[in-house]
Amino acid sequence: MNWATLAAIYFIIWWTVLFAVLPWGARSQHDSGEVVEGSEPGAPSLPRLRRKVMWTTVVATVVFGLFYASYATNLITVDRLAGLMGLPKLSD
């Protein structure tokens, strides 16, 4: 697998993990009792985006490492995935 494919896979994993990490520790302005006039009460009072980007990078790197290790050791192959989905194997 070339580096561009690996970078694209990492980017997709990172972006997916970001949406999973965004709600971590989020408190709305309504919950904290500090609603800024003219804003949505459900908006986060303190988003902590730098911390969330850091956690996203850590989690995405671990997930990508697991993916790459399973790919490099042939733990996951296209034939095995096809068999799990009930499709005919490609090597037949």
WOGI-V167151 format. One record per helix or strand. SS is the DSSP state (H for helix, E for strand). FROM is the first residue (numbers start at 0). LEN is the number of residues. If there is no record, write none. Layout:
ss-><SS & SS>
from-><FROM & FROM>
len-><LEN & LEN>
This chain:
ss-><H & E & H & E & H & H>
from-><2 & 27 & 28 & 43 & 48 & 77>
len-><19 & 1 & 4 & 1 & 24 & 7>
